[in-house]
Amino acid sequence: MILFYSFLLLNLIAFVLMGYDKNAAKTRRSRIPEQALLTFVLLGGTIGSGLGMLVFRHKTSKKSYLWKFWIIVVIQIVIAVVYFK
């Protein structure tokens, strides 16, 4: 149960960070580094980050970010398939 709430919190933070970074980009304030955003994806915030990308339309046209995002997603899927097989 703790693991579930940990992933829920991680995804919520990833979602909020995407919204914050989009707002910062619009208002020309200090941004969150891509590496930090991708770290949340790598740690398990994939769903929150993906939803944040869709809802806020953030990082959806930046190909370098999308490549890294989808590589992490594929690696996570492979790990899940191997682990639960």
Phi and psi restraints in degrees (range 20) as a CNS / XPLOR table:
assign (resid 1 and name C) (resid 2 and name N)
       (resid 2 and name CA) (resid 2 and name C) 1.0 -63.1 20.0 2
assign (resid 2 and name N) (resid 2 and name CA)
       (resid 2 and name C) (resid 3 and name N) 1.0 -39.5 20.0 2
assign (resid 2 and name C) (resid 3 and name N)
       (resid 3 and name CA) (resid 3 and name C) 1.0 -61.3 20.0 2
assign (resid 3 and name N) (resid 3 and name CA)
       (resid 3 and name C) (resid 4 and name N) 1.0 -41.9 20.0 2
assign (resid 3 and name C) (resid 4 and name N)
       (resid 4 and name CA) (resid 4 and name C) 1.0 -60.3 20.0 2
assign (resid 4 and name N) (resid 4 and name CA)
       (resid 4 and name C) (resid 5 and name N) 1.0 -48.7 20.0 2
assign (resid 4 and name C) (resid 5 and name N)
       (resid 5 and name CA) (resid 5 and name C) 1.0 -67.1 20.0 2
assign (resid 5 and name N) (resid 5 and name CA)
       (resid 5 and name C) (resid 6 and name N) 1.0 -31.7 20.0 2
assign (resid 5 and name C) (resid 6 and name N)
       (resid 6 and name CA) (resid 6 and name C) 1.0 -64.4 20.0 2
assign (resid 6 and name N) (resid 6 and name CA)
       (resid 6 and name C) (resid 7 and name N) 1.0 -46.6 20.0 2
assign (resid 6 and name C) (resid 7 and name N)
       (resid 7 and name CA) (resid 7 and name C) 1.0 -66.6 20.0 2
assign (resid 7 and name N) (resid 7 and name CA)
       (resid 7 and name C) (resid 8 and name N) 1.0 -36.5 20.0 2
assign (resid 7 and name C) (resid 8 and name N)
       (resid 8 and name CA) (resid 8 and name C) 1.0 -62.5 20.0 2
assign (resid 8 and name N) (resid 8 and name CA)
       (resid 8 and name C) (resid 9 and name N) 1.0 -46.2 20.0 2
assign (resid 8 and name C) (resid 9 and name N)
       (resid 9 and name CA) (resid 9 and name C) 1.0 -64.6 20.0 2
assign (resid 9 and name N) (resid 9 and name CA)
       (resid 9 and name C) (resid 10 and name N) 1.0 -43.3 20.0 2
assign (resid 9 and name C) (resid 10 and name N)
       (resid 10 and name CA) (resid 10 and name C) 1.0 -60.1 20.0 2
assign (resid 10 and name N) (resid 10 and name CA)
       (resid 10 and name C) (resid 11 and name N) 1.0 -42.9 20.0 2
assign (resid 10 and name C) (resid 11 and name N)
       (resid 11 and name CA) (resid 11 and name C) 1.0 -70.4 20.0 2
assign (resid 11 and name N) (resid 11 and name CA)
       (resid 11 and name C) (resid 12 and name N) 1.0 -35.2 20.0 2
assign (resid 11 and name C) (resid 12 and name N)
       (resid 12 and name CA) (resid 12 and name C) 1.0 -64.4 20.0 2
assign (resid 12 and name N) (resid 12 and name CA)
       (resid 12 and name C) (resid 13 and name N) 1.0 -43.6 20.0 2
assign (resid 12 and name C) (resid 13 and name N)
       (resid 13 and name CA) (resid 13 and name C) 1.0 -63.1 20.0 2
assign (resid 13 and name N) (resid 13 and name CA)
       (resid 13 and name C) (resid 14 and name N) 1.0 -44.0 20.0 2
assign (resid 13 and name C) (resid 14 and name N)
       (resid 14 and name CA) (resid 14 and name C) 1.0 -60.7 20.0 2
assign (resid 14 and name N) (resid 14 and name CA)
       (resid 14 and name C) (resid 15 and name N) 1.0 -41.4 20.0 2
assign (resid 14 and name C) (resid 15 and name N)
       (resid 15 and name CA) (resid 15 and name C) 1.0 -63.0 20.0 2
assign (resid 15 and name N) (resid 15 and name CA)
       (resid 15 and name C) (resid 16 and name N) 1.0 -47.9 20.0 2
assign (resid 15 and name C) (resid 16 and name N)
       (resid 16 and name CA) (resid 16 and name C) 1.0 -63.7 20.0 2
assign (resid 16 and name N) (resid 16 and name CA)
       (resid 16 and name C) (resid 17 and name N) 1.0 -39.9 20.0 2
assign (resid 16 and name C) (resid 17 and name N)
       (resid 17 and name CA) (resid 17 and name C) 1.0 -62.8 20.0 2
assign (resid 17 and name N) (resid 17 and name CA)
       (resid 17 and name C) (resid 18 and name N) 1.0 -37.9 20.0 2
assign (resid 17 and name C) (resid 18 and name N)
       (resid 18 and name CA) (resid 18 and name C) 1.0 -64.0 20.0 2
assign (resid 18 and name N) (resid 18 and name CA)
       (resid 18 and name C) (resid 19 and name N) 1.0 -42.4 20.0 2
assign (resid 18 and name C) (resid 19 and name N)
       (resid 19 and name CA) (resid 19 and name C) 1.0 -65.7 20.0 2
assign (resid 19 and name N) (resid 19 and name CA)
       (resid 19 and name C) (resid 20 and name N) 1.0 -42.4 20.0 2
assign (resid 19 and name C) (resid 20 and name N)
       (resid 20 and name CA) (resid 20 and name C) 1.0 -62.7 20.0 2
assign (resid 20 and name N) (resid 20 and name CA)
       (resid 20 and name C) (resid 21 and name N) 1.0 -45.0 20.0 2
assign (resid 20 and name C) (resid 21 and name N)
       (resid 21 and name CA) (resid 21 and name C) 1.0 -66.3 20.0 2
assign (resid 21 and name N) (resid 21 and name CA)
       (resid 21 and name C) (resid 22 and name N) 1.0 -37.4 20.0 2
assign (resid 21 and name C) (resid 22 and name N)
       (resid 22 and name CA) (resid 22 and name C) 1.0 -62.9 20.0 2
assign (resid 22 and name N) (resid 22 and name CA)
       (resid 22 and name C) (resid 23 and name N) 1.0 -45.2 20.0 2
assign (resid 22 and name C) (resid 23 and name N)
       (resid 23 and name CA) (resid 23 and name C) 1.0 -63.3 20.0 2
assign (resid 23 and name N) (resid 23 and name CA)
       (resid 23 and name C) (resid 24 and name N) 1.0 -40.3 20.0 2
assign (resid 23 and name C) (resid 24 and name N)
       (resid 24 and name CA) (resid 24 and name C) 1.0 -64.3 20.0 2
assign (resid 24 and name N) (resid 24 and name CA)
       (resid 24 and name C) (resid 25 and name N) 1.0 -37.0 20.0 2
assign (resid 24 and name C) (resid 25 and name N)
       (resid 25 and name CA) (resid 25 and name C) 1.0 -66.0 20.0 2
assign (resid 25 and name N) (resid 25 and name CA)
       (resid 25 and name C) (resid 26 and name N) 1.0 -39.5 20.0 2
assign (resid 25 and name C) (resid 26 and name N)
       (resid 26 and name CA) (resid 26 and name C) 1.0 -68.1 20.0 2
assign (resid 26 and name N) (resid 26 and name CA)
       (resid 26 and name C) (resid 27 and name N) 1.0 -37.7 20.0 2
assign (resid 26 and name C) (resid 27 and name N)
       (resid 27 and name CA) (resid 27 and name C) 1.0 -98.0 20.0 2
assign (resid 27 and name N) (resid 27 and name CA)
       (resid 27 and name C) (resid 28 and name N) 1.0 8.2 20.0 2
assign (resid 27 and name C) (resid 28 and name N)
       (resid 28 and name CA) (resid 28 and name C) 1.0 57.2 20.0 2
assign (resid 28 and name N) (resid 28 and name CA)
       (resid 28 and name C) (resid 29 and name N) 1.0 41.8 20.0 2
assign (resid 28 and name C) (resid 29 and name N)
       (resid 29 and name CA) (resid 29 and name C) 1.0 -100.1 20.0 2
assign (resid 29 and name N) (resid 29 and name CA)
       (resid 29 and name C) (resid 30 and name N) 1.0 178.5 20.0 2
assign (resid 29 and name C) (resid 30 and name N)
       (resid 30 and name CA) (resid 30 and name C) 1.0 -61.1 20.0 2
assign (resid 30 and name N) (resid 30 and name CA)
       (resid 30 and name C) (resid 31 and name N) 1.0 131.9 20.0 2
assign (resid 30 and name C) (resid 31 and name N)
       (resid 31 and name CA) (resid 31 and name C) 1.0 -98.1 20.0 2
assign (resid 31 and name N) (resid 31 and name CA)
       (resid 31 and name C) (resid 32 and name N) 1.0 163.0 20.0 2
assign (resid 31 and name C) (resid 32 and name N)
       (resid 32 and name CA) (resid 32 and name C) 1.0 -87.0 20.0 2
assign (resid 32 and name N) (resid 32 and name CA)
       (resid 32 and name C) (resid 33 and name N) 1.0 128.9 20.0 2
assign (resid 32 and name C) (resid 33 and name N)
       (resid 33 and name CA) (resid 33 and name C) 1.0 -60.8 20.0 2
assign (resid 33 and name N) (resid 33 and name CA)
       (resid 33 and name C) (resid 34 and name N) 1.0 144.7 20.0 2
assign (resid 33 and name C) (resid 34 and name N)
       (resid 34 and name CA) (resid 34 and name C) 1.0 -56.9 20.0 2
assign (resid 34 and name N) (resid 34 and name CA)
       (resid 34 and name C) (resid 35 and name N) 1.0 -37.5 20.0 2
assign (resid 34 and name C) (resid 35 and name N)
       (resid 35 and name CA) (resid 35 and name C) 1.0 -59.2 20.0 2
assign (resid 35 and name N) (resid 35 and name CA)
       (resid 35 and name C) (resid 36 and name N) 1.0 -37.9 20.0 2
assign (resid 35 and name C) (resid 36 and name N)
       (resid 36 and name CA) (resid 36 and name C) 1.0 -67.9 20.0 2
assign (resid 36 and name N) (resid 36 and name CA)
       (resid 36 and name C) (resid 37 and name N) 1.0 -42.6 20.0 2
assign (resid 36 and name C) (resid 37 and name N)
       (resid 37 and name CA) (resid 37 and name C) 1.0 -62.5 20.0 2
assign (resid 37 and name N) (resid 37 and name CA)
       (resid 37 and name C) (resid 38 and name N) 1.0 -43.3 20.0 2
assign (resid 37 and name C) (resid 38 and name N)
       (resid 38 and name CA) (resid 38 and name C) 1.0 -69.9 20.0 2
assign (resid 38 and name N) (resid 38 and name CA)
       (resid 38 and name C) (resid 39 and name N) 1.0 -27.0 20.0 2
assign (resid 38 and name C) (resid 39 and name N)
       (resid 39 and name CA) (resid 39 and name C) 1.0 -64.6 20.0 2
assign (resid 39 and name N) (resid 39 and name CA)
       (resid 39 and name C) (resid 40 and name N) 1.0 -39.9 20.0 2
assign (resid 39 and name C) (resid 40 and name N)
       (resid 40 and name CA) (resid 40 and name C) 1.0 -64.6 20.0 2
assign (resid 40 and name N) (resid 40 and name CA)
       (resid 40 and name C) (resid 41 and name N) 1.0 -36.1 20.0 2
assign (resid 40 and name C) (resid 41 and name N)
       (resid 41 and name CA) (resid 41 and name C) 1.0 -63.9 20.0 2
assign (resid 41 and name N) (resid 41 and name CA)
       (resid 41 and name C) (resid 42 and name N) 1.0 -47.5 20.0 2
assign (resid 41 and name C) (resid 42 and name N)
       (resid 42 and name CA) (resid 42 and name C) 1.0 -61.8 20.0 2
assign (resid 42 and name N) (resid 42 and name CA)
       (resid 42 and name C) (resid 43 and name N) 1.0 -36.3 20.0 2
assign (resid 42 and name C) (resid 43 and name N)
       (resid 43 and name CA) (resid 43 and name C) 1.0 -77.5 20.0 2
assign (resid 43 and name N) (resid 43 and name CA)
       (resid 43 and name C) (resid 44 and name N) 1.0 -8.3 20.0 2
assign (resid 43 and name C) (resid 44 and name N)
       (resid 44 and name CA) (resid 44 and name C) 1.0 125.2 20.0 2
assign (resid 44 and name N) (resid 44 and name CA)
       (resid 44 and name C) (resid 45 and name N) 1.0 3.9 20.0 2
assign (resid 44 and name C) (resid 45 and name N)
       (resid 45 and name CA) (resid 45 and name C) 1.0 -88.7 20.0 2
assign (resid 45 and name N) (resid 45 and name CA)
       (resid 45 and name C) (resid 46 and name N) 1.0 32.3 20.0 2
assign (resid 45 and name C) (resid 46 and name N)
       (resid 46 and name CA) (resid 46 and name C) 1.0 -63.5 20.0 2
assign (resid 46 and name N) (resid 46 and name CA)
       (resid 46 and name C) (resid 47 and name N) 1.0 -45.5 20.0 2
assign (resid 46 and name C) (resid 47 and name N)
       (resid 47 and name CA) (resid 47 and name C) 1.0 -67.5 20.0 2
assign (resid 47 and name N) (resid 47 and name CA)
       (resid 47 and name C) (resid 48 and name N) 1.0 -46.5 20.0 2
assign (resid 47 and name C) (resid 48 and name N)
       (resid 48 and name CA) (resid 48 and name C) 1.0 -61.8 20.0 2
assign (resid 48 and name N) (resid 48 and name CA)
       (resid 48 and name C) (resid 49 and name N) 1.0 -41.7 20.0 2
assign (resid 48 and name C) (resid 49 and name N)
       (resid 49 and name CA) (resid 49 and name C) 1.0 -68.0 20.0 2
assign (resid 49 and name N) (resid 49 and name CA)
       (resid 49 and name C) (resid 50 and name N) 1.0 -42.7 20.0 2
assign (resid 49 and name C) (resid 50 and name N)
       (resid 50 and name CA) (resid 50 and name C) 1.0 -62.8 20.0 2
assign (resid 50 and name N) (resid 50 and name CA)
       (resid 50 and name C) (resid 51 and name N) 1.0 -43.3 20.0 2
assign (resid 50 and name C) (resid 51 and name N)
       (resid 51 and name CA) (resid 51 and name C) 1.0 -64.6 20.0 2
assign (resid 51 and name N) (resid 51 and name CA)
       (resid 51 and name C) (resid 52 and name N) 1.0 -38.8 20.0 2
assign (resid 51 and name C) (resid 52 and name N)
       (resid 52 and name CA) (resid 52 and name C) 1.0 -62.3 20.0 2
assign (resid 52 and name N) (resid 52 and name CA)
       (resid 52 and name C) (resid 53 and name N) 1.0 -38.7 20.0 2
assign (resid 52 and name C) (resid 53 and name N)
       (resid 53 and name CA) (resid 53 and name C) 1.0 -62.3 20.0 2
assign (resid 53 and name N) (resid 53 and name CA)
       (resid 53 and name C) (resid 54 and name N) 1.0 -41.9 20.0 2
assign (resid 53 and name C) (resid 54 and name N)
       (resid 54 and name CA) (resid 54 and name C) 1.0 -73.6 20.0 2
assign (resid 54 and name N) (resid 54 and name CA)
       (resid 54 and name C) (resid 55 and name N) 1.0 -47.6 20.0 2
assign (resid 54 and name C) (resid 55 and name N)
       (resid 55 and name CA) (resid 55 and name C) 1.0 -65.9 20.0 2
assign (resid 55 and name N) (resid 55 and name CA)
       (resid 55 and name C) (resid 56 and name N) 1.0 -45.2 20.0 2
assign (resid 55 and name C) (resid 56 and name N)
       (resid 56 and name CA) (resid 56 and name C) 1.0 -93.5 20.0 2
assign (resid 56 and name N) (resid 56 and name CA)
       (resid 56 and name C) (resid 57 and name N) 1.0 -3.0 20.0 2
assign (resid 56 and name C) (resid 57 and name N)
       (resid 57 and name CA) (resid 57 and name C) 1.0 50.6 20.0 2
assign (resid 57 and name N) (resid 57 and name CA)
       (resid 57 and name C) (resid 58 and name N) 1.0 53.0 20.0 2
assign (resid 57 and name C) (resid 58 and name N)
       (resid 58 and name CA) (resid 58 and name C) 1.0 -117.8 20.0 2
assign (resid 58 and name N) (resid 58 and name CA)
       (resid 58 and name C) (resid 59 and name N) 1.0 133.2 20.0 2
assign (resid 58 and name C) (resid 59 and name N)
       (resid 59 and name CA) (resid 59 and name C) 1.0 66.6 20.0 2
assign (resid 59 and name N) (resid 59 and name CA)
       (resid 59 and name C) (resid 60 and name N) 1.0 14.3 20.0 2
assign (resid 59 and name C) (resid 60 and name N)
       (resid 60 and name CA) (resid 60 and name C) 1.0 -81.1 20.0 2
assign (resid 60 and name N) (resid 60 and name CA)
       (resid 60 and name C) (resid 61 and name N) 1.0 -15.9 20.0 2
assign (resid 60 and name C) (resid 61 and name N)
       (resid 61 and name CA) (resid 61 and name C) 1.0 -110.5 20.0 2
assign (resid 61 and name N) (resid 61 and name CA)
       (resid 61 and name C) (resid 62 and name N) 1.0 -0.8 20.0 2
assign (resid 61 and name C) (resid 62 and name N)
       (resid 62 and name CA) (resid 62 and name C) 1.0 -91.1 20.0 2
assign (resid 62 and name N) (resid 62 and name CA)
       (resid 62 and name C) (resid 63 and name N) 1.0 100.9 20.0 2
assign (resid 62 and name C) (resid 63 and name N)
       (resid 63 and name CA) (resid 63 and name C) 1.0 -60.4 20.0 2
assign (resid 63 and name N) (resid 63 and name CA)
       (resid 63 and name C) (resid 64 and name N) 1.0 -39.2 20.0 2
assign (resid 63 and name C) (resid 64 and name N)
       (resid 64 and name CA) (resid 64 and name C) 1.0 -63.6 20.0 2
assign (resid 64 and name N) (resid 64 and name CA)
       (resid 64 and name C) (resid 65 and name N) 1.0 -38.8 20.0 2
assign (resid 64 and name C) (resid 65 and name N)
       (resid 65 and name CA) (resid 65 and name C) 1.0 -68.2 20.0 2
assign (resid 65 and name N) (resid 65 and name CA)
       (resid 65 and name C) (resid 66 and name N) 1.0 -43.8 20.0 2
assign (resid 65 and name C) (resid 66 and name N)
       (resid 66 and name CA) (resid 66 and name C) 1.0 -62.0 20.0 2
assign (resid 66 and name N) (resid 66 and name CA)
       (resid 66 and name C) (resid 67 and name N) 1.0 -39.9 20.0 2
assign (resid 66 and name C) (resid 67 and name N)
       (resid 67 and name CA) (resid 67 and name C) 1.0 -59.9 20.0 2
assign (resid 67 and name N) (resid 67 and name CA)
       (resid 67 and name C) (resid 68 and name N) 1.0 -47.7 20.0 2
assign (resid 67 and name C) (resid 68 and name N)
       (resid 68 and name CA) (resid 68 and name C) 1.0 -64.1 20.0 2
assign (resid 68 and name N) (resid 68 and name CA)
       (resid 68 and name C) (resid 69 and name N) 1.0 -42.4 20.0 2
assign (resid 68 and name C) (resid 69 and name N)
       (resid 69 and name CA) (resid 69 and name C) 1.0 -58.3 20.0 2
assign (resid 69 and name N) (resid 69 and name CA)
       (resid 69 and name C) (resid 70 and name N) 1.0 -50.8 20.0 2
assign (resid 69 and name C) (resid 70 and name N)
       (resid 70 and name CA) (resid 70 and name C) 1.0 -70.9 20.0 2
assign (resid 70 and name N) (resid 70 and name CA)
       (resid 70 and name C) (resid 71 and name N) 1.0 -30.0 20.0 2
assign (resid 70 and name C) (resid 71 and name N)
       (resid 71 and name CA) (resid 71 and name C) 1.0 -64.1 20.0 2
assign (resid 71 and name N) (resid 71 and name CA)
       (resid 71 and name C) (resid 72 and name N) 1.0 -42.8 20.0 2
assign (resid 71 and name C) (resid 72 and name N)
       (resid 72 and name CA) (resid 72 and name C) 1.0 -62.7 20.0 2
assign (resid 72 and name N) (resid 72 and name CA)
       (resid 72 and name C) (resid 73 and name N) 1.0 -42.2 20.0 2
assign (resid 72 and name C) (resid 73 and name N)
       (resid 73 and name CA) (resid 73 and name C) 1.0 -60.5 20.0 2
assign (resid 73 and name N) (resid 73 and name CA)
       (resid 73 and name C) (resid 74 and name N) 1.0 -46.4 20.0 2
assign (resid 73 and name C) (resid 74 and name N)
       (resid 74 and name CA) (resid 74 and name C) 1.0 -62.9 20.0 2
assign (resid 74 and name N) (resid 74 and name CA)
       (resid 74 and name C) (resid 75 and name N) 1.0 -43.3 20.0 2
assign (resid 74 and name C) (resid 75 and name N)
       (resid 75 and name CA) (resid 75 and name C) 1.0 -61.2 20.0 2
assign (resid 75 and name N) (resid 75 and name CA)
       (resid 75 and name C) (resid 76 and name N) 1.0 -42.0 20.0 2
assign (resid 75 and name C) (resid 76 and name N)
       (resid 76 and name CA) (resid 76 and name C) 1.0 -64.3 20.0 2
assign (resid 76 and name N) (resid 76 and name CA)
       (resid 76 and name C) (resid 77 and name N) 1.0 -39.1 20.0 2
assign (resid 76 and name C) (resid 77 and name N)
       (resid 77 and name CA) (resid 77 and name C) 1.0 -64.9 20.0 2
assign (resid 77 and name N) (resid 77 and name CA)
       (resid 77 and name C) (resid 78 and name N) 1.0 -44.2 20.0 2
assign (resid 77 and name C) (resid 78 and name N)
       (resid 78 and name CA) (resid 78 and name C) 1.0 -61.4 20.0 2
assign (resid 78 and name N) (resid 78 and name CA)
       (resid 78 and name C) (resid 79 and name N) 1.0 -44.6 20.0 2
assign (resid 78 and name C) (resid 79 and name N)
       (resid 79 and name CA) (resid 79 and name C) 1.0 -61.7 20.0 2
assign (resid 79 and name N) (resid 79 and name CA)
       (resid 79 and name C) (resid 80 and name N) 1.0 -42.6 20.0 2
assign (resid 79 and name C) (resid 80 and name N)
       (resid 80 and name CA) (resid 80 and name C) 1.0 -64.7 20.0 2
assign (resid 80 and name N) (resid 80 and name CA)
       (resid 80 and name C) (resid 81 and name N) 1.0 -41.5 20.0 2
assign (resid 80 and name C) (resid 81 and name N)
       (resid 81 and name CA) (resid 81 and name C) 1.0 -65.0 20.0 2
assign (resid 81 and name N) (resid 81 and name CA)
       (resid 81 and name C) (resid 82 and name N) 1.0 -45.0 20.0 2
assign (resid 81 and name C) (resid 82 and name N)
       (resid 82 and name CA) (resid 82 and name C) 1.0 -65.3 20.0 2
assign (resid 82 and name N) (resid 82 and name CA)
       (resid 82 and name C) (resid 83 and name N) 1.0 -41.7 20.0 2
assign (resid 82 and name C) (resid 83 and name N)
       (resid 83 and name CA) (resid 83 and name C) 1.0 -67.7 20.0 2
assign (resid 83 and name N) (resid 83 and name CA)
       (resid 83 and name C) (resid 84 and name N) 1.0 -42.0 20.0 2
assign (resid 83 and name C) (resid 84 and name N)
       (resid 84 and name CA) (resid 84 and name C) 1.0 -93.3 20.0 2
assign (resid 84 and name N) (resid 84 and name CA)
       (resid 84 and name C) (resid 85 and name N) 1.0 4.2 20.0 2
